[in-house]
Amino acid sequence: MNSVVEFQIESYQADGLTFLTPAAHHTLNLRFDGKDYPSVGPDVPADSAYSARRLNERTLEITDKIKGKVTDITDTQQIELSPDFKTLTQTMHPADQGTPNILVFERE
């Protein structure tokens, strides 16, 4: 796949991150405490939420849920920042498929 996908990452409260996807009108506010936080946007399924935790200094794990449960249409993903902070790799593990989807982003 060779298409343009843009998103922004900002600080959220004292210890979290906000992921903004302007084209999809989607906002995800996360804290890394394992609790569920709602996903916000006009096309987000009802009762959609995410939980997140840090795996290490540069890697996050985010789990997508509906009504508090991982379903066949949700996924778990890892987001890893390269040591030079220029590349972000997003590895998505959809619940209904064995092979992950991997996206690589370069900082602008």
DSSP file (Angstrom, degrees, kcal/mol; ACC not computed):
  #  RESIDUE AA STRUCTURE BP1 BP2  ACC     N-H-->O    O-->H-N    N-H-->O    O-->H-N    TCO  KAPPA ALPHA  PHI   PSI    X-CA   Y-CA   Z-CA
    1    1 A M              0   0    0      0, 0.0     2,-0.2     0, 0.0     0, 0.0   0.000 360.0 360.0 360.0 132.7    0.0    0.0    0.0
    2    2 A N        +     0   0    0      2,-0.1     2,-0.3     0, 0.0     0, 0.0  -0.599 360.0 124.3-132.5  71.3    1.4    3.4   -0.9
    3    3 A S        -     0   0    0     -2,-0.2     2,-0.5     2,-0.0     0, 0.0  -0.843  61.5-102.2-127.5 165.9   -1.1    6.0    0.2
    4    4 A V        +     0   0    0     -2,-0.3     2,-0.4     2,-0.0    -2,-0.1  -0.778  36.5 173.1 -93.2 125.3   -1.0    9.0    2.4
    5    5 A V        -     0   0    0     -2,-0.5     2,-0.4     2,-0.0    -2,-0.0  -0.997  10.8-168.6-128.6 124.6   -2.3    8.7    5.9
    6    6 A E        +     0   0    0     -2,-0.4    17,-0.4    99,-0.0     2,-0.3  -0.927  13.9 157.2-118.3 139.9   -1.8   11.6    8.3
    7    7 A F        -     0   0    0     -2,-0.4     2,-0.4    14,-0.2    14,-0.2  -0.977  26.5-135.7-150.5 163.7   -2.3   11.8   12.0
    8    8 A Q  E     -A   20   0A   0     12,-2.6    12,-3.0    -2,-0.3     2,-0.5  -0.904   6.7-153.2-121.4 148.0   -1.1   13.9   14.9
    9    9 A I  E     +A   19   0A   0     -2,-0.4     2,-0.3    10,-0.2    10,-0.2  -0.990  22.4 168.5-122.7 128.4    0.1   13.0   18.3
   10   10 A E  E     -A   18   0A   0      8,-2.5     8,-3.0    -2,-0.5     2,-0.1  -0.870  40.6 -86.8-132.2 164.3   -0.3   15.4   21.2
   11   11 A S  E     -A   17   0A   0     -2,-0.3     2,-0.4     6,-0.2     6,-0.3  -0.440  36.4-157.8 -67.6 145.7    0.1   15.3   25.0
   12   12 A Y  E  >  -A   16   0A   0      4,-2.1     4,-2.0     1,-0.1     3,-0.4  -0.981  55.3 -44.8-130.4 119.4   -3.1   14.4   26.9
   13   13 A Q  T  4 S-     0   0    0     -2,-0.4     3,-0.2     1,-0.2    -1,-0.1  -0.133 102.9 -48.0  49.6-153.2   -3.4   15.4   30.5
   14   14 A A  T  4 S+     0   0    0      1,-0.2    -1,-0.2    -3,-0.1    17,-0.0   0.761 137.5  20.1 -81.8 -24.1   -0.2   14.9   32.5
   15   15 A D  T  4 S+     0   0    0     -3,-0.4    17,-0.7    -4,-0.0     2,-0.2   0.073 108.1  71.0-139.0  27.4    0.5   11.3   31.5
   16   16 A G  E  <  -AB  12  31A   0     -4,-2.0    -4,-2.1    -3,-0.2     2,-0.3  -0.719  60.1-124.6-135.1-175.1   -1.3   10.4   28.2
   17   17 A L  E     -AB  11  30A   0     13,-1.7    13,-3.2    -6,-0.3     2,-0.5  -0.970   8.8-145.0-134.1 149.3   -1.4   11.0   24.5
   18   18 A T  E     -AB  10  29A   0     -8,-3.0    -8,-2.5    -2,-0.3     2,-0.6  -0.972  10.5-158.9-112.1 129.5   -4.0   12.1   22.0
   19   19 A F  E     -AB   9  28A   0      9,-2.8     9,-2.2    -2,-0.5     2,-0.5  -0.950  11.5-167.8-106.9 119.5   -4.0   10.6   18.5
   20   20 A L  E     -AB   8  27A   0    -12,-3.0   -12,-2.6    -2,-0.6     7,-0.2  -0.929  14.1-174.4-111.8 129.4   -5.9   12.8   16.0
   21   21 A T  E >>> - B   0  26A   0      5,-2.7     5,-1.9    -2,-0.5     4,-0.7  -0.849   6.5-174.1-119.1  91.5   -6.8   11.5   12.5
   22   22 A P  G >45S+     0   0    0      0, 0.0     3,-0.9     0, 0.0    -1,-0.1   0.863  79.1  55.1 -58.2 -41.7   -8.2   14.7   10.8
   23   23 A A  G 345S+     0   0    0    -17,-0.4   -16,-0.1     1,-0.3    -2,-0.0   0.845 116.8  37.6 -62.3 -33.4   -9.4   12.9    7.6
   24   24 A A  G <45S-     0   0    0     -3,-0.7    19,-0.4     2,-0.1    -1,-0.3   0.439 105.0-127.9 -95.9  -1.0  -11.5   10.5    9.6
   25   25 A H  T <<5 +     0   0    0     -3,-0.9     2,-0.4    -4,-0.7    18,-0.2   0.917  60.1 147.8  52.9  46.2  -12.6   13.0   12.2
   26   26 A H  E   < -B   21   0A   0     -5,-1.9    -5,-2.7    15,-0.2     2,-0.4  -0.937  29.9-173.6-119.5 133.1  -11.3   10.6   14.9
   27   27 A T  E     -BC  20  40A   0     13,-3.1    13,-2.4    -2,-0.4     2,-0.5  -0.990   2.9-172.1-127.8 133.7   -9.8   11.4   18.3
   28   28 A L  E     -BC  19  39A   0     -9,-2.2    -9,-2.8    -2,-0.4     2,-0.6  -0.957   2.6-168.9-128.4 112.1   -8.3    9.0   20.7
   29   29 A N  E     -B   18   0A   0      9,-0.6     2,-0.4    -2,-0.5   -11,-0.2  -0.895  18.1-177.0-101.5 122.4   -7.3   10.2   24.2
   30   30 A L  E     -B   17   0A   0    -13,-3.2   -13,-1.7    -2,-0.6     2,-0.3  -0.927  23.1-173.1-126.4 144.8   -5.3    7.6   26.0
   31   31 A R  E     -B   16   0A   0     -2,-0.4     2,-0.8     4,-0.2    21,-0.5  -0.929  33.4-123.4-122.8 154.7   -3.7    7.2   29.4
   32   32 A F  S    S+     0   0    0    -17,-0.7    22,-0.4    -2,-0.3    21,-0.1  -0.326  80.9 102.5-100.2  53.0   -1.4    4.2   30.1
   33   33 A D  S    S-     0   0    0     -2,-0.8    -1,-0.2     2,-0.2    20,-0.2   0.306  92.1-111.0-115.2   4.8   -3.3    2.8   33.0
   34   34 A G  S    S+     0   0    0     18,-1.9     2,-0.1    -3,-0.5    19,-0.1   0.412  75.9 129.6  80.4  -3.5   -5.1   -0.1   31.3
   35   35 A K        -     0   0    0     17,-0.2    17,-0.5    -4,-0.1     2,-0.3  -0.489  64.9-102.7 -83.0 156.0   -8.5    1.5   31.8
   36   36 A D        -     0   0    0     15,-0.1    15,-0.2    -2,-0.1    -1,-0.1  -0.598  35.1-172.0 -80.2 137.1  -11.0    1.9   28.9
   37   37 A Y  E     -D   50   0B   0     13,-3.0    13,-2.8    -2,-0.3    -7,-0.0  -0.991  28.3-108.2-127.2 137.3  -11.3    5.4   27.3
   38   38 A P  E     -D   49   0B   0      0, 0.0    -9,-0.6     0, 0.0     2,-0.4  -0.287  23.0-129.0 -67.7 147.5  -14.0    6.2   24.7
   39   39 A S  E     -C   28   0A   0      9,-1.9     2,-0.4     6,-0.2     9,-0.2  -0.793  26.2-149.1 -91.3 138.5  -13.1    6.7   21.1
   40   40 A V  E     +C   27   0A   0    -13,-2.4   -13,-3.1    -2,-0.4     3,-0.1  -0.933  40.7  93.7-120.2 130.9  -14.5   10.0   19.7
   41   41 A G  S >  S-     0   0    0     -2,-0.4     3,-1.2   -15,-0.2   -15,-0.2  -0.774  73.4 -97.0 162.3 158.0  -15.7   10.7   16.2
   42   42 A P  T 3  S+     0   0    0      0, 0.0   -17,-0.1     0, 0.0   -16,-0.1   0.753 121.0  40.8 -66.7 -24.9  -18.8   10.7   13.9
   43   43 A D  T 3  S+     0   0    0    -19,-0.4   -17,-0.1   -18,-0.2   -18,-0.1   0.236  85.1 119.3-107.7  13.4  -18.1    7.3   12.4
   44   44 A V  S <  S-     0   0    0     -3,-1.2    -3,-0.1     1,-0.1     3,-0.1  -0.638  71.5-109.6 -80.2 132.4  -16.9    5.5   15.6
   45   45 A P    >   -     0   0    0      0, 0.0     3,-1.4     0, 0.0    -6,-0.2  -0.257  42.9 -91.8 -58.8 147.7  -19.1    2.6   16.6
   46   46 A A  T 3  S+     0   0    0      1,-0.3     3,-0.1    20,-0.1    21,-0.1  -0.290 111.1  16.2 -58.5 144.5  -21.3    3.0   19.6
   47   47 A D  T 3  S+     0   0    0      1,-0.2    20,-2.6    19,-0.1    21,-0.5   0.717  88.7 155.1  62.2  24.3  -19.7    1.9   22.9
   48   48 A S  E <   + E   0  66B   0     -3,-1.4    -9,-1.9    18,-0.2     2,-0.3  -0.661  12.1 160.9 -82.8 135.3  -16.2    1.9   21.2
   49   49 A A  E     -DE  38  65B   0     16,-2.6    16,-3.0    -2,-0.3     2,-0.3  -0.950  25.3-145.6-148.7 166.6  -13.3    2.3   23.6
   50   50 A Y  E     -DE  37  64B   0    -13,-2.8   -13,-3.0    -2,-0.3     2,-0.3  -0.964   2.9-161.3-133.6 150.2   -9.6    1.7   23.9
   51   51 A S  E     - E   0  63B   0     12,-1.9    12,-2.7    -2,-0.3     2,-0.3  -0.945  15.9-167.7-124.9 155.1   -7.2    0.8   26.7
   52   52 A A  E     + E   0  62B   0    -21,-0.5   -18,-1.9   -17,-0.5     2,-0.3  -0.977  13.1 176.5-143.7 153.9   -3.4    1.4   26.5
   53   53 A R  E     - E   0  61B   0      8,-1.9     8,-2.7    -2,-0.3     2,-0.5  -0.984  32.8-112.0-150.8 154.6   -0.3    0.4   28.3
   54   54 A R  E     - E   0  60B   0    -22,-0.4     6,-0.2    -2,-0.3     3,-0.1  -0.754  19.6-173.4 -87.9 130.8    3.4    1.1   27.8
   55   55 A L  E    S-     0   0B   0      4,-2.6     2,-0.3    -2,-0.5     5,-0.2   0.789  73.1 -29.5 -88.9 -34.1    5.5   -1.9   26.9
   56   56 A N  E >  S- E   0  59B   0      3,-1.5     3,-0.7     0, 0.0    -1,-0.3  -0.888  88.0 -62.1-161.5-168.9    8.8    0.0   27.1
   57   57 A E  T 3  S+     0   0    0     -2,-0.3     3,-0.0     1,-0.2    -3,-0.0   0.798 132.6  22.5 -58.2 -32.8   10.1    3.6   26.7
   58   58 A R  T 3  S+     0   0    0      1,-0.0    23,-2.4    23,-0.0     2,-0.4   0.310 110.4  79.4-119.1   7.4    9.2    3.8   22.9
   59   59 A T  E <   -EF  56  80B   0     -3,-0.7    -4,-2.6    21,-0.2    -3,-1.5  -0.970  50.2-174.2-127.8 131.6    6.4    1.1   22.5
   60   60 A L  E     -EF  54  79B   0     19,-2.5    19,-2.2    -2,-0.4     2,-0.5  -0.866  13.3-150.0-114.7 151.2    2.7    1.3   23.3
   61   61 A E  E     -EF  53  78B   0     -8,-2.7    -8,-1.9    -2,-0.3     2,-0.4  -0.994  16.0-172.7-119.9 126.1    0.1   -1.4   23.2
   62   62 A I  E     -EF  52  77B   0     15,-3.0    15,-2.9    -2,-0.5     2,-0.5  -0.970   6.9-159.6-121.3 130.3   -3.5   -0.3   22.4
   63   63 A T  E     -EF  51  76B   0    -12,-2.7   -12,-1.9    -2,-0.4     2,-0.3  -0.949   9.1-146.3-114.9 125.4   -6.5   -2.6   22.6
   64   64 A D  E     +E   50   0B   0     11,-3.2     2,-0.3    -2,-0.5     7,-0.2  -0.699  25.3 177.9 -87.3 136.3   -9.7   -1.7   20.7
   65   65 A K  E     -E   49   0B   0    -16,-3.0   -16,-2.6    -2,-0.3     2,-0.4  -0.959  25.7-151.8-139.0 155.6  -12.9   -2.8   22.4
   66   66 A I  E >  S-EG  48  69B   0      3,-2.6     3,-1.5    -2,-0.3   -18,-0.2  -0.996  89.9  -7.9-127.6 126.2  -16.7   -2.6   22.0
   67   67 A K  T 3  S-     0   0    0    -20,-2.6   -19,-0.1    -2,-0.4    -1,-0.1   0.856 132.0 -56.7  53.8  38.0  -18.8   -2.7   25.1
   68   68 A G  T 3  S+     0   0    0    -21,-0.5     2,-0.4     1,-0.2    -1,-0.3   0.496 118.4  98.6  80.5   3.8  -15.7   -3.5   27.1
   69   69 A K  B <  S-G   66   0B   0     -3,-1.5    -3,-2.6     0, 0.0     2,-0.4  -0.945  74.6-118.8-128.9 146.6  -14.7   -6.6   25.1
   70   70 A V        -     0   0    0     -2,-0.4     2,-0.2    -5,-0.2    -5,-0.1  -0.693  43.6-176.1 -75.8 129.6  -12.4   -7.4   22.3
   71   71 A T    >   -     0   0    0     -2,-0.4     3,-1.3    -7,-0.2    24,-0.3  -0.609  43.3 -90.3-121.0-179.1  -14.5   -8.7   19.4
   72   72 A D  T 3  S+     0   0    0      1,-0.3    24,-0.5    -2,-0.2    -2,-0.0   0.615 126.8  48.5 -70.5 -10.5  -13.9  -10.1   15.9
   73   73 A I  T 3  S+     0   0    0     22,-0.1    -1,-0.3    21,-0.1     2,-0.2   0.386 102.7  75.7-106.7   2.8  -14.0   -6.5   14.5
   74   74 A T    <   -     0   0    0     -3,-1.3    21,-2.4   -10,-0.1     2,-0.3  -0.503  62.5-162.9-104.6 177.6  -11.6   -5.0   17.0
   75   75 A D  E     - H   0  94B   0     19,-0.2   -11,-3.2    -2,-0.2     2,-0.4  -0.945  20.6-125.4-151.3 170.6   -7.8   -5.3   17.3
   76   76 A T  E     -FH  63  93B   0     17,-1.4    17,-3.3    -2,-0.3     2,-0.4  -0.970  33.1-172.8-117.6 140.4   -4.7   -4.9   19.4
   77   77 A Q  E     -FH  62  92B   0    -15,-2.9   -15,-3.0    -2,-0.4     2,-0.4  -0.970  18.9-147.3-136.5 151.2   -1.9   -2.8   18.1
   78   78 A Q  E     -FH  61  91B   0     13,-2.5    13,-2.9    -2,-0.4     2,-0.5  -0.956  10.6-162.8-114.0 136.0    1.6   -1.9   19.0
   79   79 A I  E     -FH  60  90B   0    -19,-2.2   -19,-2.5    -2,-0.4     2,-0.4  -0.977  11.9-175.3-120.7 119.6    3.0    1.5   18.2
   80   80 A E  E     -FH  59  89B   0      9,-2.8     9,-2.8    -2,-0.5     2,-0.4  -0.957  15.0-150.7-123.2 132.2    6.7    1.8   18.3
   81   81 A L  E     - H   0  88B   0    -23,-2.4     7,-0.2    -2,-0.4    -2,-0.0  -0.835  27.5-117.7 -98.1 133.1    8.9    5.0   17.8
   82   82 A S    >   -     0   0    0      5,-2.9     3,-2.0    -2,-0.4    -1,-0.1  -0.228  27.8-106.5 -66.2 158.5   12.3    4.5   16.4
   83   83 A P  T 3  S+     0   0    0      0, 0.0    -1,-0.1     0, 0.0    -2,-0.0   0.794 122.8  50.3 -57.8 -29.1   15.4    5.4   18.5
   84   84 A D  T 3  S-     0   0    0      3,-0.1    -2,-0.1     1,-0.0    -3,-0.0   0.418 108.8-126.3 -89.7   2.6   16.0    8.5   16.3
   85   85 A F  S <  S+     0   0    0     -3,-2.0     3,-0.1     2,-0.2    -4,-0.0   0.663  84.4 103.8  64.6  20.0   12.3    9.6   16.8
   86   86 A K  S    S+     0   0    0      1,-0.2    21,-2.7    20,-0.1     2,-0.4   0.632  71.0  50.9-104.6 -17.5   11.8    9.9   13.0
   87   87 A T  E     - I   0 106B   0     19,-0.2    -5,-2.9     2,-0.0     2,-0.5  -0.978  58.3-166.1-129.1 134.9    9.8    6.7   12.2
   88   88 A L  E     -HI  81 105B   0     17,-2.5    17,-3.2    -2,-0.4     2,-0.5  -0.981   8.0-160.8-118.4 127.3    6.7    5.3   13.8
   89   89 A T  E     -HI  80 104B   0     -9,-2.8    -9,-2.8    -2,-0.5     2,-0.6  -0.936   1.7-165.2-111.5 126.6    5.7    1.7   13.2
   90   90 A Q  E     -HI  79 103B   0     13,-3.2    13,-2.9    -2,-0.5     2,-0.6  -0.950   3.2-171.2-113.3 116.3    2.1    0.7   13.8
   91   91 A T  E     -HI  78 102B   0    -13,-2.9   -13,-2.5    -2,-0.6     2,-0.4  -0.933   7.6-164.1-111.0 112.9    1.5   -3.1   13.9
   92   92 A M  E     -HI  77 101B   0      9,-3.4     9,-2.4    -2,-0.6   -15,-0.2  -0.829  10.0-164.3-102.8 132.5   -2.2   -4.0   14.0
   93   93 A H  E     -H   76   0B   0    -17,-3.3   -17,-1.4    -2,-0.4     5,-0.0  -0.800  14.7-155.3-114.0  85.6   -3.3   -7.5   15.0
   94   94 A P  E >   -H   75   0B   0      0, 0.0     3,-1.5     0, 0.0   -19,-0.2  -0.348  18.0-129.8 -61.7 140.7   -7.0   -7.8   14.0
   95   95 A A  T 3  S+     0   0    0    -21,-2.4   -22,-0.1   -24,-0.3   -23,-0.1   0.767 104.3  52.2 -62.7 -26.1   -8.9  -10.3   16.0
   96   96 A D  T 3  S+     0   0    0    -24,-0.5     2,-0.3   -22,-0.3    -1,-0.3   0.278 106.3  54.8 -99.6  11.9  -10.3  -12.0   12.9
   97   97 A Q    <   -     0   0    0     -3,-1.5    -1,-0.0     1,-0.1     0, 0.0  -0.998  63.3-145.2-144.8 150.1   -7.0  -12.6   11.0
   98   98 A G  S    S+     0   0    0     -2,-0.3    -1,-0.1     2,-0.1    -3,-0.0   0.755  81.6  72.3 -83.3 -26.4   -3.7  -14.3   11.7
   99   99 A T  S    S-     0   0    0      1,-0.0     2,-0.0    -6,-0.0    -7,-0.0  -0.782  80.4-129.1 -96.1 130.1   -1.4  -11.9    9.8
  100  100 A P        -     0   0    0      0, 0.0     2,-0.5     0, 0.0    -7,-0.2  -0.350  11.9-127.5 -73.7 156.9   -0.8   -8.4   11.2
  101  101 A N  E     -I   92   0B   0     -9,-2.4    -9,-3.4    -2,-0.0     2,-0.5  -0.915  26.8-160.5 -98.9 128.7   -1.1   -5.2    9.2
  102  102 A I  E     -I   91   0B   0     -2,-0.5     2,-0.4   -11,-0.2   -11,-0.2  -0.955  10.5-176.5-119.9 125.5    2.0   -3.1    9.5
  103  103 A L  E     -I   90   0B   0    -13,-2.9   -13,-3.2    -2,-0.5     2,-0.5  -0.953   8.8-158.6-118.4 139.0    2.1    0.7    8.7
  104  104 A V  E     -I   89   0B   0     -2,-0.4     2,-0.4   -15,-0.2   -15,-0.2  -0.977   9.3-168.6-121.2 128.1    5.3    2.8    8.8
  105  105 A F  E     -I   88   0B   0    -17,-3.2   -17,-2.5    -2,-0.5     2,-0.4  -0.912   9.4-150.0-118.3 141.7    5.1    6.5    9.2
  106  106 A E  E     -I   87   0B   0     -2,-0.4   -19,-0.2   -19,-0.2     2,-0.2  -0.907  26.3-113.4-109.2 139.9    7.8    9.1    8.7
  107  107 A R              0   0    0    -21,-2.7   -21,-0.0    -2,-0.4   -20,-0.0  -0.455 360.0 360.0 -70.6 137.5    7.9   12.3   10.7
  108  108 A E              0   0    0     -2,-0.2    -1,-0.1     0, 0.0   -22,-0.0   0.375 360.0 360.0-105.9 360.0    7.4   15.6    8.8
